[in-house]
Amino acid sequence: MKLVLRSLPQLLVMASVVTTALYVPVMVVLALLSVGLTGASLHAFVTFGDALSTFEGLVAWWAILFVPALAYSACMMPWGAGKD
């Protein structure tokens, strides 16, 4: 348990990097699917139908994408590294 708690900051940073790196490509695919399948505008997609401002919508989408990136990072984390 101590190893997990000590590694938590590193895990969060790793997940943040993964989220930020994949943010643009994933959002382009999701936006194209949304616009193509539902006919919604890009602005409506980003702002959740004008429920949020553009900046808040982008932050919300980043937070949504952070969850799977956190799971991915936890699975790929070298938990045993540094042990002698």
N, C-alpha and C positions, 0 to 999 in steps of 0.2 A: 504494500500500500504506500509506503514511503517513496518508492521509486516512481509510482504514478503521480503522487503529489509534487515531487521534485521536478518531474518532467512536464507538468501541466503548462507552465509558461511557454516552454519550447513547443509544445503541441499546439497551443493557441496561435503562436507566431507562424508556425508551419501551415496551419489551416488558413490563416489570413493571407499568406503569400499565395497559396493554391487558389483561394477564392478570387483574389485580385488578378491573378494570371489568367484565369478562365472566365472572368466576368464578361469581357467584351464578346468573345466568340459564342458563349452560351446565350447571352442576351440577344445577339443577332439572330441565332437560330430560333429562340423562343418568340422573338418579335415577328419574324417572318411567318412562323406558324400561326401566331395569333392573328396577324393581319390577313394572311391568306385563308385561314379556315373560318374566322368569325367576321372578317371585314371591319374589325375595330381599328380605330386610328392608332398610330404609334404613340401619340400623346396619351390616349386613353389606356393603352397597355402599360406604359411607364408609370402613370399616376394612379393606377387602379381605378379607372373610370372617374378621374378628377376628385377622388377622395383625399389625395395627398398632393402636395406641391411636387414639381419636377424633381427637386433635390431630395425631398423626403422619399419619393418613389424610388429613386436610384439607390438610396441608402437601404430602403426596405428590401429591394431586390438583392442587394449585396448580402444583407442579413439572411435572406431565404437561401441563397446559394452557399452561405457559410456553413449551414447545418450538414449537407452532404460532404462538404470539404473537410469538416471536422471529423466525420466518421472515416473518410478516406485517410486522413492524416493519422488518426489513431491506429488504423490497420497497418499503415506503412511505417509507423514510428519504430526506430531501432531501439526497442526497450532494453535489450541486453548490452548495448554498446557502452563502453566505459567501465564495464565490470571486469575486474581482474581475477 
